[in-house]
Amino acid sequence: MKAHAHSHSHQRQKMSVLTGRLRQQARKITSPRAAILEILRQHPHPLTNKDIFAAMAKGQCDLATIYRAMHLLEEMGMVKRFDFGDGAARFELVGEGDDGHHHHLICTRCAGVVEIEECFPSQIESRIAAANGFKSVTHKLEFFGICPECQ
């Protein structure tokens, strides 16, 4: 496996850059959207809609608003959705020009998350695609185990 060039650019992005990206697509910068972007910007790992809701100021918005906003942000390519196998979608900010492709190592006991900076060489995807007659193959891969604190 080779090192993958995923950087946590979402943590370095200024709020003004994020809101500018929303405005470019003629979207309003509502108070809930701004709060969601700020929460995601400050958090190093993917969050569920319920995590985002719990981090918001009480009464700022309802859970349905967060679901709608996350759908919009995903559609716009500003967040990437991850599935850790527990039925809850998780979202992470994606920097402009970044496809957000990377992997995670998740503890099956405490749900702790480690970002994995390695990825498979594209030749593996090409070989799998050719062997099965597929085109435009990509992958999503998450690793699961028990972290040092839970062992």
C-alpha positions as CSV (number, residue, x, y, z in Angstrom):
1,M,0.0,0.0,0.0
2,K,1.2,3.5,-0.7
3,A,0.7,6.7,1.3
4,H,-2.4,8.5,0.2
5,A,-2.4,12.3,-0.1
6,H,-5.4,12.9,2.1
7,S,-4.9,15.9,4.3
8,H,-7.2,17.3,7.0
9,S,-7.6,20.4,5.0
10,H,-11.1,20.8,6.4
11,Q,-9.6,21.6,9.7
12,R,-7.5,24.4,8.2
13,Q,-10.2,25.8,6.0
14,K,-11.5,29.2,7.2
15,M,-15.2,29.5,7.9
16,S,-15.3,32.3,5.2
17,V,-14.0,29.8,2.6
18,L,-16.7,27.3,3.5
19,T,-19.5,29.8,3.4
20,G,-18.1,31.1,0.2
21,R,-18.4,27.7,-1.3
22,L,-22.1,27.6,-0.3
23,R,-22.7,31.0,-1.8
24,Q,-21.0,30.0,-5.1
25,Q,-23.8,27.6,-5.7
26,A,-26.5,30.2,-4.8
27,R,-27.2,28.7,-1.4
28,K,-28.2,30.7,1.6
29,I,-25.9,30.7,4.6
30,T,-28.5,29.9,7.2
31,S,-27.6,29.9,10.9
32,P,-28.0,26.0,11.1
33,R,-25.8,25.5,8.0
34,A,-23.1,27.8,9.4
35,A,-23.2,26.0,12.7
36,I,-23.0,22.6,11.0
37,L,-20.0,23.7,9.0
38,E,-18.3,25.1,12.1
39,I,-18.9,21.8,14.0
40,L,-17.5,19.7,11.2
41,R,-14.6,22.1,10.7
42,Q,-13.5,21.6,14.3
43,H,-14.0,17.9,14.5
44,P,-11.2,15.6,13.3
45,H,-13.4,12.5,12.5
46,P,-16.7,11.9,10.7
47,L,-19.9,12.7,12.7
48,T,-23.4,11.4,12.6
49,N,-26.4,13.7,12.2
50,K,-27.2,13.0,15.8
51,D,-23.6,13.9,16.9
52,I,-23.9,17.2,15.0
53,F,-27.3,17.9,16.6
54,A,-25.9,17.2,20.1
55,A,-23.0,19.7,19.4
56,M,-25.4,22.5,18.4
57,A,-26.7,25.1,20.7
58,K,-30.0,24.1,22.3
59,G,-32.9,25.2,20.1
60,Q,-30.8,26.2,17.2
61,C,-32.5,23.8,14.8
62,D,-34.2,20.4,14.8
63,L,-32.7,17.1,13.6
64,A,-34.7,17.2,10.4
65,T,-32.9,20.4,9.4
66,I,-29.6,18.8,10.0
67,Y,-30.6,15.8,7.8
68,R,-31.6,18.2,5.0
69,A,-28.5,20.3,5.4
70,M,-26.2,17.2,5.3
71,H,-28.0,16.0,2.2
72,L,-27.4,19.4,0.5
73,L,-23.7,19.5,1.6
74,E,-23.1,16.0,0.3
75,E,-24.8,16.8,-3.0
76,M,-22.5,19.9,-3.3
77,G,-19.4,17.8,-2.6
78,M,-18.6,19.7,0.6
79,V,-19.0,16.6,2.8
80,K,-18.3,12.9,2.3
81,R,-20.4,10.2,3.7
82,F,-18.9,7.2,5.5
83,D,-20.5,4.0,6.6
84,F,-18.9,2.3,9.7
85,G,-21.3,-0.7,9.5
86,D,-23.6,0.4,12.3
87,G,-26.4,1.8,10.2
88,A,-25.5,5.5,11.0
89,A,-24.2,7.6,8.2
90,R,-21.2,9.8,9.2
91,F,-20.0,12.9,7.5
92,E,-16.7,14.7,7.2
93,L,-15.8,18.0,5.5
94,V,-14.0,17.7,2.2
95,G,-11.6,20.4,1.1
96,E,-12.2,22.1,-2.2
97,G,-10.5,20.1,-4.9
98,D,-10.1,17.1,-2.6
99,D,-12.2,14.0,-3.2
100,G,-12.1,13.1,0.4
101,H,-10.9,9.6,-0.3
102,H,-9.3,8.0,2.7
103,H,-10.0,5.2,5.2
104,H,-10.6,4.7,8.9
105,L,-9.7,2.3,11.6
106,I,-12.6,2.0,14.0
107,C,-12.6,0.4,17.5
108,T,-15.5,-2.0,17.8
109,R,-15.7,-1.4,21.5
110,C,-15.5,2.4,22.0
111,A,-16.1,3.5,18.4
112,G,-12.8,5.5,18.4
113,V,-11.6,6.4,14.9
114,V,-8.1,6.6,13.5
115,E,-7.6,8.2,10.1
116,I,-5.6,5.9,7.7
117,E,-3.3,7.7,5.4
118,E,-2.6,4.7,3.2
119,C,-4.5,3.5,0.2
120,F,-4.3,0.7,-2.4
121,P,-2.4,1.4,-5.6
122,S,-4.7,2.2,-8.5
123,Q,-3.3,-0.8,-10.4
124,I,-5.3,-3.1,-8.0
125,E,-8.5,-1.3,-8.9
126,S,-7.6,-1.5,-12.6
127,R,-6.8,-5.3,-12.4
128,I,-10.1,-6.0,-10.5
129,A,-12.0,-3.9,-13.1
130,A,-10.4,-5.6,-16.1
131,A,-10.9,-9.1,-14.7
132,N,-14.6,-8.5,-14.2
133,G,-15.4,-6.3,-17.2
134,F,-16.0,-3.2,-15.1
135,K,-15.1,0.4,-15.8
136,S,-14.6,3.4,-13.4
137,V,-14.0,1.2,-10.4
138,T,-13.4,2.9,-7.0
139,H,-13.5,1.6,-3.5
140,K,-14.6,2.3,0.1
141,L,-12.8,0.5,2.8
142,E,-13.0,0.7,6.6
143,F,-10.9,-1.3,9.1
144,F,-12.3,-2.6,12.4
145,G,-10.5,-3.8,15.5
146,I,-10.0,-3.1,19.2
147,C,-8.0,-0.1,20.1
148,P,-5.1,-0.1,22.7
149,E,-7.3,1.5,25.4
150,C,-10.0,-1.2,25.0
151,Q,-7.7,-4.2,24.9
